Amino acid sequence: MALRHTLDPSVGPALRDGIVRLWTDVTNAGGAVGFVPPVTADDIRPELVRHFAAMADGSARLLVGRDADGEVAATAFFSFNSHRLMTHWVWLYTVMVHPRLQGGGHGRELMAAVAAAARGFEGIEAIRLGCRGGTGIERFYASCGYKEVGRVPGAIRVADGDDRDDITMLLPLY
């Protein structure tokens, strides 16, 4: 079952609640998406509001994947650079696939949809993303064509005594 991806979906209560559920489930399953488990919807909601505010001001866009029942099952947010020397690439963040769907090719499908969407953004030549070391996710991104271009050792503190590398990866689009 393939997910149905939509760029710039209408923001409303169903999308908001679906992303909050997804983000909570992904985090609590151990996903490295800006939080450390355990989290509740109340922990996630303020961060999602910031994401939506960036979308409203045009500095971010959202790609959402929905399952056969129309439920939010995957997301990826794009953030555009405001620095005049860096407007030729976008950041990708809050990349998630629901844990019940992981291992079935949906992540690879999401990353292909991400690249296709970014190729449609005027003047964008590459995608950069940051990921948390210690999870192995960089191997997944590498399998999707991303190259590691930077690493800051111990830059992410997930708990006292548990510092992880901040890994930057790049996908040239052309």
C-alpha positions in Angstrom: 0.0 0.0 0.0 1.6 3.2 -1.1 1.0 6.5 0.7 -0.6 9.4 -1.0 1.7 12.4 -0.7 0.4 16.0 -0.8 2.6 19.1 -0.9 1.1 22.1 1.0 -2.0 20.5 2.3 -4.8 22.6 3.8 -4.1 23.2 7.5 -7.0 22.5 9.7 -7.8 20.5 12.9 -7.6 17.1 11.1 -4.1 17.7 9.8 -3.0 19.3 13.0 -4.2 16.4 15.1 -2.9 13.8 12.7 0.6 15.3 12.8 0.5 15.6 16.5 -0.5 11.9 16.8 2.2 10.9 14.3 4.9 12.9 16.0 4.0 11.6 19.4 4.0 8.0 18.2 7.3 8.3 16.3 9.0 10.0 19.3 7.7 7.4 21.7 8.9 4.6 19.4 12.4 6.1 19.6 12.4 8.3 16.5 14.9 11.2 16.6 12.5 14.0 15.6 13.4 16.8 18.1 12.2 15.2 21.3 13.2 12.4 23.7 10.6 9.9 24.8 8.3 9.8 26.6 6.2 12.7 25.1 2.5 13.6 25.0 0.5 15.5 22.5 0.8 18.6 24.8 4.6 18.4 24.4 4.4 18.3 20.6 1.7 20.8 19.9 3.7 24.0 20.6 6.5 22.9 18.2 3.9 22.1 15.5 2.4 25.5 15.9 5.9 27.0 15.2 6.1 24.8 12.1 2.7 26.0 10.9 3.7 29.7 11.6 6.7 29.2 9.3 4.4 27.7 6.7 2.1 30.7 7.0 4.9 33.2 6.5 6.2 31.3 3.5 9.5 30.2 5.0 8.5 26.5 5.2 6.4 24.0 3.3 5.0 20.6 4.2 4.8 17.3 2.4 2.4 14.9 4.1 1.8 11.2 3.4 -1.6 9.7 4.1 -2.5 6.0 4.3 -5.4 4.3 2.6 -7.7 5.5 5.4 -6.6 9.1 4.9 -4.7 9.2 8.2 -1.5 11.2 8.4 1.3 8.6 8.2 4.4 10.5 7.1 5.7 14.1 7.0 8.6 16.1 5.8 9.0 19.9 6.3 11.1 22.1 4.0 12.6 25.3 5.4 13.8 27.9 2.9 17.0 30.0 3.6 16.7 33.7 4.0 20.4 34.3 3.7 21.0 35.6 0.1 24.0 33.4 -0.4 22.2 30.2 0.6 18.8 30.5 -1.2 19.8 27.7 -3.6 19.2 24.9 -1.1 16.5 24.0 1.5 16.6 22.3 4.9 14.5 19.2 5.4 13.3 18.5 8.9 10.8 16.6 11.0 10.9 13.7 8.6 8.7 10.9 9.9 7.0 7.7 8.9 4.6 6.1 11.4 6.3 3.2 13.2 3.6 0.7 12.1 4.7 1.4 8.5 8.4 1.4 8.9 10.3 -1.3 7.1 7.8 -1.4 4.2 9.5 1.0 1.8 7.4 4.0 2.9 10.4 6.0 4.1 12.1 5.5 0.7 8.9 6.5 -1.0 8.7 9.6 1.2 12.2 10.6 0.4 11.6 10.2 -3.3 8.5 12.4 -3.0 10.6 14.9 -1.1 13.2 15.1 -3.9 10.5 15.4 -6.5 8.8 18.2 -4.6 12.1 20.1 -4.1 12.9 19.8 -7.8 9.7 21.9 -8.3 10.9 24.7 -6.1 12.3 27.6 -8.1 16.0 27.9 -7.8 16.5 25.0 -5.4 19.5 22.8 -6.3 20.0 20.7 -3.1 18.4 19.5 0.1 20.3 19.5 3.4 19.1 17.7 6.5 20.4 17.1 10.0 20.1 13.9 11.8 21.0 12.6 15.3 23.9 10.2 15.5 23.6 6.9 17.4 20.4 5.9 15.6 21.8 4.6 12.3 19.4 6.8 10.3 22.3 8.3 8.4 22.6 4.9 6.6 19.0 5.1 5.5 19.5 8.7 4.1 22.7 7.5 2.4 20.7 4.7 0.7 18.4 7.5 -0.6 21.3 9.3 -2.2 22.3 11.7 0.6 26.0 12.2 1.4 27.3 13.1 4.8 28.9 16.5 4.5 29.5 17.4 8.2 29.5 16.0 11.7 29.7 17.9 15.0 30.6 15.4 17.8 28.4 15.4 20.9 26.3 18.4 19.7 23.0 16.9 20.7 22.4 16.1 24.4 19.5 13.6 24.7 20.2 13.0 28.4 23.0 13.6 31.0 25.9 11.6 29.8 24.3 10.8 26.4 25.6 13.2 23.8 25.1 12.4 20.1 26.7 13.7 16.9 24.8 16.2 14.8 25.2 14.8 11.2 24.6 17.0 8.2 23.7 15.3 4.9 23.2 16.7 1.4 21.3 15.6 -1.7 22.2 17.5 -4.9 19.0 17.6 -7.0 20.7 17.9 -10.4 
